[in-house]
Amino acid sequence: MKIRITAEAVQQYAFASKDMAAIHLDSDAAAEAGYERPIVHGMFLMGLAQSLYISEHQTAWITSCAMRFHSPLFVDSAATFDFGATYNGDDIRVTVMAESGETIASGRLTVREGTCR
Amino acid sequence: MRKVRRRIQVTEEWITRYARSIGAPMQTIGGELIAPATMPVIFWQEFDIPWLKEEDAWIHGSQRFSYEAPMTAGMNLDCELSLTKAETKEGRQGKLTLYTHNLVCYNGNDLIVTAETVLIQAGERHENTNHG
């Protein structure tokens, strides 16, 4: 599933989470930190991943989840969220990729189906 | 080890606001609204964390959440955030310091969630963050 992550969405997440770090919101602060543009909060990406999964599995309760952040994703760019079964079949593998194909983040969700409404 | 504690009230309004920000559908169990699995990360903003300086630039290295029971609206959680490890590694762009934190939240005597957060800072370990 491909999503364009806009500056407005990042700003909304920043307000809701109170994570107003300038590197996510301000071009000058991002440049000072060595990025060409502001970068998306890693936890926004992880939140989106769980939301996308739950949107398709509304009775599932996420009992655990984990994500490792490999590379920054710039604000106002697209991210592809890929979900698949793991080798042991118990977990859902999650990969977040930039338009370039670079892996931005990867992790897993463990869910219990039929728990929620 | 450095630790801070805080009682955190999980309200419907707070869950709703956070869920909207990440596009999460609303879920309930037993008629109570369930917090999205990633929500405990925003509990950090409720703590005064003396070993993290606001002016420092951090990168989120990894994040993990593990639930014993769903976190629902109306819970009053007793949460403890601790710095469990600080280690310096050599990265492609020089020295990196990795700070591992654990957040543990109980509802009464019931463990609800544990979370591990690894924050990364470029450069040498800051004197303020050394821990015994």
gemmi code that builds the backbone of each chain (N, CA, C; Angstrom):
import gemmi

chains = {
    "A": [
        ("MET", (0.838, -1.182, 0.000), (0.000, 0.000, 0.000), (0.888, 1.253, 0.000)),
        ("LYS", (0.579, 2.151, -0.934), (1.437, 3.333, -1.089), (0.720, 4.568, -0.539)),
        ("ILE", (1.442, 5.340, 0.258), (0.864, 6.542, 0.871), (1.829, 7.709, 0.684)),
        ("ARG", (1.266, 8.862, 0.319), (2.086, 10.070, 0.268), (2.015, 10.751, 1.635)),
        ("ILE", (3.150, 10.989, 2.235), (3.171, 11.565, 3.582), (3.469, 13.052, 3.469)),
        ("THR", (2.423, 13.827, 3.671), (2.507, 15.269, 3.449), (3.023, 15.997, 4.690)),
        ("ALA", (3.426, 17.235, 4.467), (3.862, 18.089, 5.582), (2.710, 18.301, 6.561)),
        ("GLU", (1.474, 18.408, 6.027), (0.303, 18.611, 6.899), (0.095, 17.399, 7.813)),
        ("ALA", (0.249, 16.214, 7.252), (0.069, 14.999, 8.059), (1.145, 14.901, 9.137)),
        ("VAL", (2.366, 15.262, 8.780), (3.467, 15.223, 9.751), (3.222, 16.252, 10.859)),
        ("GLN", (2.720, 17.405, 10.462), (2.439, 18.447, 11.446), (1.312, 17.991, 12.400)),
        ("GLN", (0.301, 17.349, 11.839), (-0.806, 16.854, 12.670), (-0.298, 15.809, 13.663)),
        ("TYR", (0.584, 14.923, 13.176), (1.159, 13.927, 14.078), (2.006, 14.610, 15.155)),
        ("ALA", (2.770, 15.612, 14.757), (3.640, 16.319, 15.709), (2.811, 16.944, 16.834)),
        ("PHE", (1.686, 17.542, 16.475), (0.824, 18.153, 17.495), (0.225, 17.085, 18.403)),
        ("ALA", (-0.280, 16.025, 17.814), (-0.941, 14.982, 18.611), (0.041, 14.271, 19.531)),
        ("SER", (1.254, 14.061, 19.042), (2.248, 13.329, 19.828), (3.077, 14.245, 20.708)),
        ("LYS", (2.970, 15.552, 20.470), (3.796, 16.575, 21.136), (5.275, 16.402, 20.819)),
        ("ASP", (5.573, 15.676, 19.762), (6.966, 15.564, 19.315), (7.181, 16.623, 18.245)),
        ("MET", (7.570, 17.817, 18.709), (7.703, 18.963, 17.816), (9.164, 19.198, 17.414)),
        ("ALA", (9.967, 18.158, 17.426), (11.386, 18.314, 17.070), (11.490, 18.978, 15.692)),
        ("ALA", (12.326, 20.006, 15.625), (12.393, 20.857, 14.432), (12.819, 20.088, 13.188)),
        ("ILE", (13.543, 19.025, 13.377), (14.047, 18.246, 12.241), (12.889, 17.684, 11.393)),
        ("HIS", (11.693, 17.564, 12.003), (10.524, 17.042, 11.295), (9.683, 18.143, 10.651)),
        ("LEU", (9.900, 19.370, 11.068), (8.965, 20.445, 10.720), (9.606, 21.624, 10.011)),
        ("ASP", (10.902, 21.743, 10.119), (11.554, 22.967, 9.671), (12.717, 22.644, 8.726)),
        ("SER", (12.670, 23.255, 7.534), (13.683, 22.961, 6.515), (15.090, 23.356, 6.966)),
        ("ASP", (15.192, 24.495, 7.638), (16.522, 24.949, 8.075), (17.113, 24.002, 9.113)),
        ("ALA", (16.263, 23.569, 10.057), (16.751, 22.637, 11.090), (17.148, 21.313, 10.459)),
        ("ALA", (16.374, 20.878, 9.473), (16.717, 19.627, 8.786), (18.048, 19.764, 8.057)),
        ("ALA", (18.229, 20.915, 7.381), (19.478, 21.148, 6.644), (20.667, 21.180, 7.599)),
        ("GLU", (20.457, 21.788, 8.748), (21.533, 21.870, 9.742), (21.934, 20.474, 10.228)),
        ("ALA", (20.962, 19.575, 10.245), (21.237, 18.202, 10.671), (21.732, 17.327, 9.516)),
        ("GLY", (21.840, 17.912, 8.325), (22.403, 17.181, 7.202), (21.391, 16.546, 6.267)),
        ("TYR", (20.117, 16.939, 6.382), (19.072, 16.376, 5.513), (18.618, 17.428, 4.501)),
        ("GLU", (18.302, 16.974, 3.307), (17.880, 17.928, 2.271), (16.488, 18.490, 2.524)),
        ("ARG", (15.667, 17.735, 3.284), (14.324, 18.196, 3.633), (13.986, 17.675, 5.037)),
        ("PRO", (12.929, 18.201, 5.670), (12.500, 17.621, 6.948), (12.192, 16.132, 6.788)),
        ("ILE", (12.372, 15.389, 7.872), (12.157, 13.940, 7.812), (10.939, 13.540, 8.654)),
        ("VAL", (10.305, 12.469, 8.211), (9.096, 11.960, 8.877), (9.499, 11.299, 10.197)),
        ("HIS", (8.687, 11.514, 11.245), (8.929, 10.821, 12.518), (8.907, 9.310, 12.269)),
        ("GLY", (9.878, 8.607, 12.796), (9.849, 7.149, 12.690), (8.588, 6.571, 13.308)),
        ("MET", (8.163, 7.163, 14.428), (6.982, 6.632, 15.106), (5.690, 6.935, 14.353)),
        ("PHE", (5.720, 7.934, 13.483), (4.557, 8.161, 12.614), (4.456, 7.006, 11.620)),
        ("LEU", (5.601, 6.599, 11.073), (5.601, 5.474, 10.130), (5.129, 4.187, 10.815)),
        ("MET", (5.599, 3.966, 12.036), (5.185, 2.749, 12.756), (3.691, 2.806, 13.074)),
        ("GLY", (3.223, 3.991, 13.450), (1.792, 4.166, 13.703), (0.971, 3.924, 12.453)),
        ("LEU", (1.430, 4.455, 11.326), (0.718, 4.236, 10.064), (0.684, 2.751, 9.712)),
        ("ALA", (1.789, 2.064, 9.961), (1.851, 0.632, 9.642), (0.777, -0.131, 10.417)),
        ("GLN", (0.691, 0.134, 11.727), (-0.325, -0.584, 12.503), (-1.729, -0.181, 12.059)),
        ("SER", (-1.912, 1.098, 11.701), (-3.242, 1.560, 11.282), (-3.666, 0.899, 9.976)),
        ("LEU", (-2.744, 0.796, 9.043), (-3.063, 0.181, 7.760), (-3.437, -1.287, 7.954)),
        ("TYR", (-2.708, -1.967, 8.823), (-3.024, -3.375, 9.063), (-4.393, -3.517, 9.724)),
        ("ILE", (-4.638, -2.718, 10.759), (-5.908, -2.814, 11.489), (-7.089, -2.424, 10.596)),
        ("SER", (-6.860, -1.489, 9.675), (-7.943, -1.096, 8.759), (-8.445, -2.289, 7.959)),
        ("GLU", (-7.550, -3.218, 7.677), (-7.921, -4.412, 6.913), (-8.311, -5.587, 7.810)),
        ("HIS", (-8.023, -5.486, 9.115), (-8.284, -6.597, 10.055), (-8.845, -5.986, 11.338)),
        ("GLN", (-10.088, -5.538, 11.264), (-10.610, -4.684, 12.338), (-10.868, -5.408, 13.654)),
        ("THR", (-10.895, -6.747, 13.641), (-11.104, -7.448, 14.922), (-9.778, -7.898, 15.539)),
        ("ALA", (-8.674, -7.561, 14.871), (-7.369, -7.995, 15.378), (-6.867, -7.057, 16.475)),
        ("TRP", (-6.328, -7.655, 17.518), (-5.660, -6.878, 18.566), (-4.149, -7.102, 18.398)),
        ("ILE", (-3.401, -6.024, 18.308), (-1.948, -6.139, 18.175), (-1.368, -6.393, 19.556)),
        ("THR", (-0.850, -7.580, 19.770), (-0.302, -7.928, 21.092), (1.148, -7.507, 21.223)),
        ("SER", (1.845, -7.398, 20.105), (3.201, -6.852, 20.161), (3.584, -6.358, 18.771)),
        ("CYS", (4.508, -5.435, 18.752), (5.003, -4.931, 17.469), (6.406, -4.383, 17.678)),
        ("ALA", (7.169, -4.431, 16.623), (8.550, -3.960, 16.699), (8.936, -3.387, 15.349)),
        ("MET", (9.772, -2.361, 15.374), (10.240, -1.789, 14.119), (11.641, -1.224, 14.307)),
        ("ARG", (12.444, -1.424, 13.261), (13.791, -0.847, 13.236), (13.809, 0.189, 12.112)),
        ("PHE", (14.379, 1.335, 12.401), (14.383, 2.429, 11.434), (15.769, 2.493, 10.772)),
        ("HIS", (15.776, 2.289, 9.466), (17.059, 2.163, 8.758), (17.522, 3.466, 8.119)),
        ("SER", (16.590, 4.187, 7.504), (16.933, 5.405, 6.763), (15.826, 6.426, 6.945)),
        ("PRO", (16.164, 7.701, 6.841), (15.099, 8.710, 6.965), (14.218, 8.745, 5.724)),
        ("LEU", (12.953, 9.094, 5.943), (12.029, 9.344, 4.832), (11.712, 10.831, 4.841)),
        ("PHE", (11.868, 11.467, 3.699), (11.622, 12.904, 3.635), (10.126, 13.199, 3.616)),
        ("VAL", (9.772, 14.301, 4.262), (8.390, 14.772, 4.234), (8.011, 15.102, 2.791)),
        ("ASP", (6.736, 14.897, 2.462), (6.228, 15.104, 1.106), (6.827, 14.108, 0.121)),
        ("SER", (6.927, 12.873, 0.574), (7.318, 11.806, -0.350), (6.430, 10.592, -0.059)),
        ("ALA", (6.488, 9.621, -0.942), (5.610, 8.455, -0.810), (6.336, 7.316, -0.108)),
        ("ALA", (5.561, 6.549, 0.638), (6.100, 5.352, 1.293), (5.194, 4.176, 0.945)),
        ("THR", (5.805, 3.040, 0.687), (5.050, 1.815, 0.426), (5.149, 0.908, 1.642)),
        ("PHE", (4.001, 0.493, 2.140), (3.936, -0.406, 3.297), (3.596, -1.801, 2.783)),
        ("ASP", (4.470, -2.728, 3.060), (4.283, -4.096, 2.586), (4.103, -5.022, 3.791)),
        ("PHE", (3.049, -5.828, 3.772), (2.766, -6.752, 4.870), (2.817, -8.182, 4.336)),
        ("GLY", (3.436, -9.054, 5.101), (3.481, -10.449, 4.666), (3.695, -11.361, 5.853)),
        ("ALA", (3.468, -12.642, 5.621), (3.668, -13.614, 6.702), (5.156, -13.837, 6.924)),
        ("THR", (5.521, -14.092, 8.159), (6.913, -14.442, 8.449), (7.107, -15.935, 8.202)),
        ("TYR", (8.337, -16.372, 8.299), (8.620, -17.780, 8.004), (7.910, -18.718, 8.967)),
        ("ASN", (7.814, -18.306, 10.259), (7.145, -19.199, 11.209), (5.622, -19.025, 11.185)),
        ("GLY", (5.159, -17.986, 10.459), (3.722, -17.824, 10.268), (2.983, -17.183, 11.418)),
        ("ASP", (3.655, -16.924, 12.534), (2.968, -16.356, 13.693), (2.864, -14.838, 13.624)),
        ("ASP", (3.813, -14.214, 12.978), (3.885, -12.764, 12.950), (3.607, -12.240, 11.544)),
        ("ILE", (3.314, -10.948, 11.490), (3.151, -10.267, 10.213), (4.406, -9.422, 9.998)),
        ("ARG", (5.073, -9.653, 8.897), (6.275, -8.882, 8.573), (5.847, -7.550, 7.952)),
        ("VAL", (6.514, -6.477, 8.345), (6.194, -5.149, 7.818), (7.463, -4.527, 7.251)),
        ("THR", (7.349, -4.020, 6.029), (8.477, -3.296, 5.433), (7.956, -1.972, 4.886)),
        ("VAL", (8.675, -0.913, 5.178), (8.330, 0.418, 4.660), (9.437, 0.826, 3.697)),
        ("MET", (9.029, 1.145, 2.464), (10.020, 1.489, 1.444), (9.759, 2.875, 0.857)),
        ("ALA", (10.845, 3.546, 0.513), (10.732, 4.822, -0.188), (10.463, 4.562, -1.666)),
        ("GLU", (10.139, 5.623, -2.400), (9.885, 5.470, -3.847), (11.097, 4.914, -4.578)),
        ("SER", (12.268, 5.198, -4.053), (13.504, 4.713, -4.670), (13.682, 3.209, -4.495)),
        ("GLY", (12.878, 2.617, -3.639), (13.019, 1.189, -3.341), (13.836, 0.942, -2.088)),
        ("GLU", (14.418, 2.004, -1.550), (15.224, 1.866, -0.335), (14.325, 1.489, 0.843)),
        ("THR", (14.801, 0.566, 1.677), (14.048, 0.193, 2.873), (14.233, 1.259, 3.947)),
        ("ILE", (13.119, 1.834, 4.360), (13.131, 2.880, 5.378), (13.037, 2.278, 6.778)),
        ("ALA", (12.178, 1.296, 6.907), (11.961, 0.660, 8.208), (11.461, -0.753, 7.983)),
        ("SER", (11.717, -1.608, 8.961), (11.207, -2.973, 8.862), (10.905, -3.484, 10.264)),
        ("GLY", (9.965, -4.404, 10.324), (9.607, -4.932, 11.635), (8.547, -5.990, 11.538)),
        ("ARG", (7.779, -6.121, 12.611), (6.752, -7.172, 12.651), (5.603, -6.741, 13.556)),
        ("LEU", (4.463, -7.338, 13.304), (3.298, -7.213, 14.177), (2.910, -8.623, 14.613)),
        ("THR", (2.541, -8.765, 15.863), (1.945, -10.020, 16.319), (0.507, -9.695, 16.702)),
        ("VAL", (-0.437, -10.447, 16.158), (-1.842, -10.085, 16.361), (-2.644, -11.271, 16.873)),
        ("ARG", (-3.740, -10.940, 17.540), (-4.713, -11.946, 17.957), (-6.018, -11.579, 17.275)),
        ("GLU", (-6.442, -12.420, 16.364), (-7.652, -12.123, 15.594), (-8.911, -12.367, 16.429)),
        ("GLY", (-9.968, -11.657, 16.087), (-11.260, -11.884, 16.714), (-11.383, -11.361, 18.132)),
        ("THR", (-10.489, -10.476, 18.517), (-10.484, -9.960, 19.894), (-11.285, -8.665, 20.028)),
        ("CYS", (-11.205, -7.825, 19.002), (-11.774, -6.469, 19.101), (-13.015, -6.331, 18.222)),
        ("ARG", (-13.692, -5.202, 18.426), (-14.837, -4.873, 17.571), (-14.586, -3.536, 16.898)),
    ],
    "B": [
        ("MET", (21.105, 2.887, 37.233), (20.064, 3.050, 36.227), (19.243, 4.306, 36.532)),
        ("ARG", (18.884, 5.035, 35.512), (18.073, 6.236, 35.699), (16.610, 5.910, 35.445)),
        ("LYS", (15.752, 6.382, 36.322), (14.323, 6.060, 36.222), (13.490, 7.290, 36.529)),
        ("VAL", (12.362, 7.381, 35.866), (11.356, 8.380, 36.235), (10.001, 7.676, 36.243)),
        ("ARG", (9.125, 8.140, 37.111), (7.798, 7.518, 37.221), (6.723, 8.570, 37.018)),
        ("ARG", (5.581, 8.116, 36.530), (4.483, 9.051, 36.295), (3.169, 8.268, 36.225)),
        ("ARG", (2.125, 8.818, 36.827), (0.792, 8.228, 36.638), (0.176, 8.875, 35.400)),
        ("ILE", (-0.330, 8.073, 34.519), (-0.852, 8.567, 33.242), (-2.297, 8.107, 33.074)),
        ("GLN", (-3.162, 9.078, 32.866), (-4.582, 8.776, 32.667), (-4.852, 8.689, 31.168)),
        ("VAL", (-5.371, 7.558, 30.753), (-5.657, 7.338, 29.332), (-7.134, 7.656, 29.092)),
        ("THR", (-7.380, 8.756, 28.435), (-8.773, 9.178, 28.206), (-9.213, 8.841, 26.783)),
        ("GLU", (-10.536, 8.809, 26.602), (-11.087, 8.579, 25.256), (-10.631, 9.669, 24.293)),
        ("GLU", (-10.621, 10.902, 24.801), (-10.247, 12.038, 23.954), (-8.795, 11.908, 23.479)),
        ("TRP", (-7.934, 11.489, 24.398), (-6.515, 11.367, 24.057), (-6.297, 10.248, 23.030)),
        ("ILE", (-6.977, 9.119, 23.271), (-6.884, 8.001, 22.326), (-7.374, 8.447, 20.950)),
        ("THR", (-8.509, 9.142, 20.938), (-9.109, 9.557, 19.664), (-8.181, 10.504, 18.903)),
        ("ARG", (-7.614, 11.459, 19.645), (-6.727, 12.444, 18.995), (-5.492, 11.755, 18.399)),
        ("TYR", (-4.909, 10.846, 19.185), (-3.728, 10.143, 18.679), (-4.094, 9.234, 17.504)),
        ("ALA", (-5.199, 8.499, 17.645), (-5.617, 7.574, 16.587), (-5.850, 8.321, 15.274)),
        ("ARG", (-6.482, 9.497, 15.367), (-6.716, 10.284, 14.147), (-5.405, 10.689, 13.486)),
        ("SER", (-4.424, 11.023, 14.310), (-3.158, 11.516, 13.751), (-2.415, 10.436, 12.969)),
        ("ILE", (-2.683, 9.171, 13.279), (-2.013, 8.087, 12.545), (-3.004, 7.323, 11.657)),
        ("GLY", (-4.216, 7.845, 11.541), (-5.197, 7.202, 10.670), (-5.663, 5.847, 11.169)),
        ("ALA", (-5.660, 5.666, 12.489), (-6.028, 4.355, 13.046), (-7.540, 4.246, 13.201)),
        ("PRO", (-8.124, 3.122, 12.793), (-9.547, 2.923, 13.051), (-9.786, 2.734, 14.542)),
        ("MET", (-10.974, 3.127, 14.998), (-11.318, 2.953, 16.415), (-11.685, 1.501, 16.665)),
        ("GLN", (-11.122, 0.957, 17.723), (-11.443, -0.421, 18.110), (-11.919, -0.426, 19.556)),
        ("THR", (-12.801, -1.350, 19.867), (-13.256, -1.475, 21.255), (-13.141, -2.925, 21.708)),
        ("ILE", (-13.087, -3.062, 23.020), (-13.162, -4.395, 23.628), (-13.980, -4.228, 24.913)),
        ("GLY", (-14.997, -5.033, 25.046), (-15.893, -4.904, 26.203), (-16.510, -3.525, 26.312)),
        ("GLY", (-16.705, -2.876, 25.172), (-17.312, -1.549, 25.150), (-16.341, -0.411, 25.401)),
        ("GLU", (-15.073, -0.715, 25.700), (-14.073, 0.334, 25.961), (-13.188, 0.541, 24.740)),
        ("LEU", (-12.856, 1.810, 24.513), (-11.991, 2.164, 23.392), (-10.565, 1.688, 23.656)),
        ("ILE", (-9.973, 1.037, 22.651), (-8.600, 0.535, 22.797), (-7.614, 1.559, 22.225)),
        ("ALA", (-6.530, 1.792, 22.938), (-5.478, 2.676, 22.442), (-4.695, 1.960, 21.339)),
        ("PRO", (-4.318, 2.682, 20.270), (-3.459, 2.069, 19.259), (-2.166, 1.538, 19.901)),
        ("ALA", (-1.657, 0.460, 19.332), (-0.517, -0.223, 19.957), (0.693, 0.686, 20.151)),
        ("THR", (0.852, 1.670, 19.275), (2.043, 2.521, 19.339), (1.868, 3.728, 20.263)),
        ("MET", (0.696, 3.872, 20.858), (0.417, 5.088, 21.637), (1.364, 5.319, 22.825)),
        ("PRO", (1.845, 4.278, 23.515), (2.702, 4.566, 24.677), (3.930, 5.421, 24.359)),
        ("VAL", (4.307, 5.480, 23.091), (5.493, 6.290, 22.793), (5.234, 7.767, 23.098)),
        ("ILE", (3.971, 8.196, 23.030), (3.712, 9.608, 23.310), (3.613, 9.863, 24.819)),
        ("PHE", (3.637, 8.799, 25.617), (3.700, 9.000, 27.072), (5.000, 9.699, 27.458)),
        ("TRP", (6.027, 9.513, 26.612), (7.329, 10.134, 26.894), (7.197, 11.628, 27.154)),
        ("GLN", (6.262, 12.252, 26.446), (6.106, 13.707, 26.581), (5.543, 14.088, 27.944)),
        ("GLU", (5.012, 13.117, 28.672), (4.445, 13.405, 29.997), (5.506, 13.342, 31.093)),
        ("PHE", (6.670, 12.818, 30.759), (7.741, 12.680, 31.745), (8.698, 13.865, 31.666)),
        ("ASP", (9.281, 14.187, 32.800), (10.434, 15.070, 32.816), (11.641, 14.129, 32.854)),
        ("ILE", (12.396, 14.089, 31.774), (13.466, 13.097, 31.641), (14.812, 13.816, 31.746)),
        ("PRO", (15.427, 13.777, 32.911), (16.609, 14.620, 33.131), (17.813, 14.236, 32.271)),
        ("TRP", (17.867, 12.998, 31.811), (19.058, 12.600, 31.048), (18.926, 12.890, 29.551)),
        ("LEU", (17.775, 13.404, 29.124), (17.627, 13.804, 27.717), (17.507, 15.317, 27.652)),
        ("LYS", (18.399, 15.930, 26.889), (18.357, 17.381, 26.772), (17.572, 17.754, 25.521)),
        ("GLU", (16.713, 18.767, 25.658), (15.859, 19.155, 24.528), (16.648, 19.579, 23.302)),
        ("GLU", (17.812, 20.198, 23.534), (18.548, 20.723, 22.395), (19.309, 19.630, 21.629)),
        ("ASP", (19.393, 18.439, 22.223), (20.093, 17.357, 21.535), (19.224, 16.800, 20.404)),
        ("ALA", (19.872, 16.430, 19.302), (19.156, 15.837, 18.168), (19.255, 14.314, 18.271)),
        ("TRP", (18.108, 13.659, 18.319), (18.056, 12.206, 18.449), (17.450, 11.602, 17.195)),
        ("ILE", (17.884, 10.404, 16.911), (17.257, 9.622, 15.847), (16.701, 8.366, 16.497)),
        ("HIS", (15.517, 7.988, 16.057), (14.885, 6.792, 16.614), (15.510, 5.579, 15.926)),
        ("GLY", (16.157, 4.729, 16.687), (16.816, 3.558, 16.100), (15.866, 2.383, 15.969)),
        ("SER", (15.161, 2.082, 17.045), (14.211, 0.969, 17.002), (13.183, 1.147, 18.106)),
        ("GLN", (12.075, 0.431, 17.934), (10.967, 0.541, 18.888), (10.250, -0.789, 18.976)),
        ("ARG", (9.876, -1.148, 20.191), (9.145, -2.408, 20.402), (8.085, -2.197, 21.478)),
        ("PHE", (6.912, -2.782, 21.281), (5.844, -2.765, 22.285), (5.374, -4.197, 22.498)),
        ("SER", (5.090, -4.526, 23.751), (4.562, -5.859, 24.044), (3.451, -5.714, 25.086)),
        ("TYR", (2.268, -6.215, 24.731), (1.090, -6.040, 25.594), (0.726, -7.329, 26.311)),
        ("GLU", (0.331, -7.159, 27.579), (-0.254, -8.262, 28.343), (-1.772, -8.193, 28.289)),
        ("ALA", (-2.285, -6.978, 28.109), (-3.738, -6.752, 28.001), (-3.932, -5.478, 27.198)),
        ("PRO", (-5.087, -5.332, 26.547), (-5.319, -4.094, 25.791), (-5.318, -2.875, 26.719)),
        ("MET", (-4.771, -1.789, 26.222), (-4.802, -0.523, 26.956), (-6.091, 0.187, 26.556)),
        ("THR", (-6.943, 0.456, 27.522), (-8.261, 1.008, 27.185), (-8.502, 2.344, 27.878)),
        ("ALA", (-9.452, 3.091, 27.326), (-9.828, 4.390, 27.886), (-10.312, 4.213, 29.315)),
        ("GLY", (-9.902, 5.157, 30.157), (-10.301, 5.117, 31.563), (-9.248, 4.534, 32.478)),
        ("MET", (-8.210, 3.933, 31.886), (-7.158, 3.365, 32.728), (-6.305, 4.478, 33.334)),
        ("ASN", (-5.907, 4.261, 34.580), (-4.904, 5.108, 35.223), (-3.643, 4.271, 35.354)),
        ("LEU", (-2.680, 4.579, 34.535), (-1.497, 3.733, 34.440), (-0.355, 4.279, 35.293)),
        ("ASP", (0.268, 3.390, 36.022), (1.496, 3.752, 36.723), (2.645, 3.325, 35.829)),
        ("CYS", (3.358, 4.325, 35.319), (4.384, 4.055, 34.308), (5.769, 4.426, 34.832)),
        ("GLU", (6.722, 3.614, 34.464), (8.111, 3.877, 34.826), (8.955, 3.809, 33.559)),
        ("LEU", (9.700, 4.881, 33.328), (10.603, 4.945, 32.172), (12.031, 4.896, 32.692)),
        ("SER", (12.814, 3.979, 32.166), (14.189, 3.865, 32.652), (15.177, 3.782, 31.499)),
        ("LEU", (16.333, 4.351, 31.744), (17.452, 4.225, 30.818), (18.210, 2.985, 31.242)),
        ("THR", (18.243, 1.974, 30.385), (18.832, 0.698, 30.787), (20.228, 0.469, 30.213)),
        ("LYS", (20.558, 1.196, 29.139), (21.883, 0.961, 28.540), (22.290, 2.169, 27.707)),
        ("ALA", (23.556, 2.511, 27.770), (24.107, 3.528, 26.872), (25.408, 2.964, 26.327)),
        ("GLU", (25.490, 2.849, 25.022), (26.702, 2.270, 24.435), (27.122, 3.060, 23.200)),
        ("THR", (28.425, 3.152, 23.014), (28.961, 3.889, 21.879), (29.452, 2.899, 20.829)),
        ("LYS", (29.058, 3.172, 19.579), (29.483, 2.317, 18.468), (30.085, 3.171, 17.377)),
        ("GLU", (30.860, 2.538, 16.532), (31.451, 3.235, 15.393), (30.537, 3.038, 14.192)),
        ("GLY", (29.931, 4.140, 13.702), (29.071, 4.052, 12.536), (29.801, 4.508, 11.286)),
        ("ARG", (29.080, 4.512, 10.155), (29.686, 4.932, 8.886), (30.092, 6.405, 8.923)),
        ("GLN", (29.366, 7.176, 9.755), (29.651, 8.612, 9.826), (30.231, 9.009, 11.177)),
        ("GLY", (30.975, 8.091, 11.773), (31.619, 8.410, 13.040), (30.954, 7.722, 14.214)),
        ("LYS", (31.246, 8.253, 15.396), (30.745, 7.617, 16.615), (29.245, 7.856, 16.798)),
        ("LEU", (28.577, 6.806, 17.245), (27.148, 6.893, 17.557), (26.945, 6.386, 18.980)),
        ("THR", (26.082, 7.054, 19.708), (25.746, 6.568, 21.044), (24.295, 6.102, 21.044)),
        ("LEU", (24.095, 4.869, 21.475), (22.765, 4.258, 21.493), (22.254, 4.213, 22.932)),
        ("TYR", (21.097, 4.788, 23.157), (20.491, 4.809, 24.481), (19.245, 3.916, 24.465)),
        ("THR", (19.274, 2.874, 25.251), (18.135, 1.955, 25.322), (17.284, 2.296, 26.542)),
        ("HIS", (15.981, 2.451, 26.305), (15.036, 2.790, 27.369), (13.952, 1.725, 27.460)),
        ("ASN", (13.466, 1.519, 28.672), (12.306, 0.649, 28.872), (11.193, 1.437, 29.529)),
        ("LEU", (10.001, 1.288, 29.007), (8.804, 1.877, 29.605), (7.906, 0.727, 30.031)),
        ("VAL", (7.488, 0.748, 31.285), (6.621, -0.299, 31.814), (5.404, 0.373, 32.434)),
        ("CYS", (4.203, -0.077, 32.072), (2.975, 0.539, 32.586), (2.053, -0.512, 33.183)),
        ("TYR", (1.620, -0.230, 34.418), (0.684, -1.103, 35.133), (-0.644, -0.393, 35.324)),
        ("ASN", (-1.722, -1.157, 35.264), (-3.044, -0.675, 35.666), (-3.364, -1.396, 36.979)),
        ("GLY", (-3.171, -0.704, 38.101), (-3.231, -1.401, 39.385), (-2.080, -2.385, 39.471)),
        ("ASN", (-2.401, -3.648, 39.718), (-1.346, -4.668, 39.781), (-1.135, -5.373, 38.441)),
        ("ASP", (-1.903, -4.971, 37.451), (-1.854, -5.680, 36.171), (-0.895, -5.000, 35.191)),
        ("LEU", (0.076, -5.748, 34.748), (0.982, -5.225, 33.717), (0.221, -5.113, 32.405)),
        ("ILE", (0.265, -3.936, 31.811), (-0.431, -3.716, 30.541), (0.554, -3.753, 29.374)),
        ("VAL", (1.622, -2.988, 29.475), (2.524, -2.888, 28.324), (3.957, -2.641, 28.772)),
        ("THR", (4.876, -3.216, 28.004), (6.286, -2.852, 28.129), (6.738, -2.377, 26.754)),
        ("ALA", (7.617, -1.406, 26.747), (8.104, -0.865, 25.478), (9.598, -0.626, 25.584)),
        ("GLU", (10.293, -0.927, 24.516), (11.727, -0.641, 24.450), (11.978, 0.360, 23.332)),
        ("THR", (12.714, 1.390, 23.654), (13.015, 2.449, 22.694), (14.533, 2.626, 22.629)),
        ("VAL", (15.078, 2.589, 21.431), (16.500, 2.891, 21.264), (16.624, 4.207, 20.517)),
        ("LEU", (17.233, 5.177, 21.188), (17.498, 6.475, 20.572), (18.974, 6.556, 20.237)),
        ("ILE", (19.276, 7.187, 19.121), (20.661, 7.278, 18.663), (21.062, 8.742, 18.574)),
        ("GLN", (22.252, 9.014, 19.074), (22.797, 10.367, 18.993), (24.177, 10.266, 18.350)),
        ("ALA", (24.411, 11.163, 17.397), (25.733, 11.184, 16.767), (26.722, 11.817, 17.728)),
        ("GLY", (27.932, 11.274, 17.752), (28.977, 11.849, 18.596), (29.224, 11.015, 19.839)),
        ("GLU", (30.127, 11.544, 20.674), (30.510, 10.834, 21.893), (29.363, 10.848, 22.899)),
        ("ARG", (29.440, 9.904, 23.829), (28.443, 9.865, 24.889), (28.527, 11.142, 25.708)),
        ("HIS", (27.336, 11.731, 25.967), (27.286, 12.949, 26.765), (27.478, 12.599, 28.240)),
        ("GLU", (28.259, 13.450, 28.922), (28.562, 13.191, 30.331), (27.280, 13.022, 31.163)),
        ("ASN", (26.262, 13.826, 30.832), (25.009, 13.836, 31.585), (24.264, 12.512, 31.513)),
        ("THR", (24.556, 11.721, 30.489), (23.773, 10.505, 30.282), (24.483, 9.249, 30.749)),
        ("ASN", (25.704, 9.396, 31.269), (26.340, 8.218, 31.810), (25.527, 7.700, 32.992)),
        ("HIS", (25.460, 6.421, 33.119), (24.697, 5.870, 34.232), (25.402, 4.681, 34.816)),
        ("GLY", (25.094, 4.416, 36.069), (25.798, 3.341, 36.740), (24.985, 2.105, 36.886)),
    ],
}
model = gemmi.Model(1)
for chain_id, residues in chains.items():
    chain = gemmi.Chain(chain_id)
    for i, (resn, *xyz) in enumerate(residues, 1):
        res = gemmi.Residue()
        res.name, res.seqid = resn, gemmi.SeqId(i, " ")
        for name, pos in zip(("N", "CA", "C"), xyz):
            atom = gemmi.Atom()
            atom.name, atom.element = name, gemmi.Element(name[0])
            atom.pos, atom.b_iso = gemmi.Position(*pos), 0.0
            res.add_atom(atom)
        chain.add_residue(res)
    model.add_chain(chain)
structure = gemmi.Structure()
structure.add_model(model)
structure.setup_entities()
